[in-house]
Amino acid sequence: MTSFPSTQIHLAARPNGWPTHDDFETVTIENGPLQPGQVPLSRAGAGAGPS
């Protein structure tokens, strides 16, 4: 299997008050090929509360 991209959202600056779009940046990284026995996973969103 070849490498595949992953999109991450990074905190670019600590918010002063309510966060704005300028406090975050979107970064795309290239992941290496999967090793035998590994499977690709996807997460649509993250939350801090109970599901």
C-alpha positions as CSV (number, residue, x, y, z in Angstrom):
1,M,0.0,0.0,0.0
2,T,1.2,3.5,-0.8
3,S,1.4,6.5,1.6
4,F,-1.7,8.5,2.2
5,P,-2.4,12.1,3.4
6,S,-3.9,13.1,6.7
7,T,-5.4,16.5,7.5
8,Q,-4.9,17.8,11.0
9,I,-6.1,21.0,12.8
10,H,-3.3,22.6,14.9
11,L,-3.6,25.4,17.5
12,A,-1.6,28.2,15.9
13,A,-1.9,30.7,18.8
14,R,-3.4,30.6,22.3
15,P,-6.7,32.4,22.2
16,N,-7.2,35.6,24.1
17,G,-10.9,35.3,24.9
18,W,-13.1,33.4,22.5
19,P,-11.1,31.5,19.9
20,T,-11.2,32.7,16.2
21,H,-10.3,31.0,13.0
22,D,-6.9,32.8,13.2
23,D,-6.0,30.8,16.3
24,F,-6.0,27.5,14.2
25,E,-4.3,26.2,11.1
26,T,-5.0,23.2,8.9
27,V,-2.0,21.0,8.2
28,T,-1.8,18.2,5.7
29,I,0.8,15.5,6.4
30,E,1.8,12.5,4.4
31,N,1.7,9.2,6.3
32,G,4.0,6.4,5.4
33,P,2.7,3.0,4.1
34,L,0.9,0.8,6.6
35,Q,2.8,-2.1,8.1
36,P,1.4,-5.7,7.9
37,G,-1.5,-6.0,10.3
38,Q,-2.3,-2.3,10.4
39,V,-5.5,-0.8,9.0
40,P,-6.4,2.9,8.2
41,L,-8.8,4.5,10.6
42,S,-10.9,7.7,10.2
43,R,-12.4,10.0,12.8
44,A,-15.1,12.4,11.6
45,G,-15.0,14.6,14.8
46,A,-13.9,14.9,18.3
47,G,-15.7,16.1,21.4
48,A,-15.1,16.6,25.1
49,G,-18.4,15.4,26.4
50,P,-19.8,11.9,26.9
51,S,-21.2,10.2,23.8
